[in-house]
Amino acid sequence: MLPKIITMWFLFIFIVLIPITYRALMALNFSNIFNRSSTWQIRFLMMLISIILAFLASFAFISIIERIVSVI
């Protein structure tokens, strides 16, 4: 039962963090790296980075919770 709950929380945190990290990445200026007419490439890069960051943050949170539960 506990692994299913942990997996459910992982997916919930992951899905919630994707738009939050995307909004945070919008503050960065990627136009210096790409040409002016490559907006889809900048959006793709931002989405990819936001998915990676959301996965890492949710994985870190869940691994901390698993360690706390294993101690108890």
Secondary structure, 3 states (H helix, E strand, C coil): CHHHHHHHHHHHHHHHHHHHHHHHHCCCCCCCCCCCCCHHHHHHHHHHHHHHHHHHHHHHHHHHHHHHHHHC
